[in-house]
């Protein structure tokens, strides 16, 4: 006789996943920051991937949820492995974890997931918020521009590695050596 899986069993597993993702996101608490710019950037760093993840529930998108897990945890592991390996001092001199920006990588991973899975029109506010997160990291003297750029690239790349289109068309901007355009694709 095999075991019977009940809806409550699946719900417990999802609750554990939600708790794990929340724990990862708040490992550096934004509540302790005294500067409102730092607090707002940290809040958005948490909100963007939370919205991306929550959307998979709203859309009843189990496949998208697994794609989110893979891109989120790959991004997180790669970001913190690079921080420990490179050991670059922050502009404010506080520690040796400047490169790449973790706040920025997490924010852009969430924004890119929304873009790739559900379309650019839903991702524009997320990309704007992620860009603001990057700016707050520079304005607060926690990162250099190159740290923020690397964090954004890492977050976007992790979503590109695992995320497929949900339904419909996805528009992706293209930029290459003076060429600017848009690639429109549809998953069949």
Buried (B, 14 or more C-beta within 10 A) or exposed (E): EEEEEEEEEEEEEEEEBBEEBEEBBEEEEBEEBEEEBBBBBBBBBBBBBBBBBEBBEEBEBEEBBEBBBBBBBBBBEBBBEBBEEBEBEBBEEEEEBBBBBBBBBBBBBBBBBBBBBBBBEBBEEBBEBBBBBBBBBBBBEBBBEEBBBBBBBBBBBBBBEBBEBBEEEBEEEEEEEEEEEEEEEEEE
